[in-house]
Amino acid sequence: MNSNLKWQYNEMRQAGTGYADAAKAQVYEPRMQKLLNIKEGAR
């Protein structure tokens, strides 16, 4: 059995960005605040 099929999802591989890196988190946070409009809050 071949366990390296292209269509199978590898659950052990991280997908996306690791935000434990402070530099990446500093870019992410303001962008998401603007996108989600956190300062306005829920009305």
Summary of the structure (lengths in Angstrom):
residues: 43
radius of gyration: 17.5
end to end distance: 55.7
largest distance: 55.7
contacts: 47
relative contact order: 0.10
helix: 35%
strand: 0%
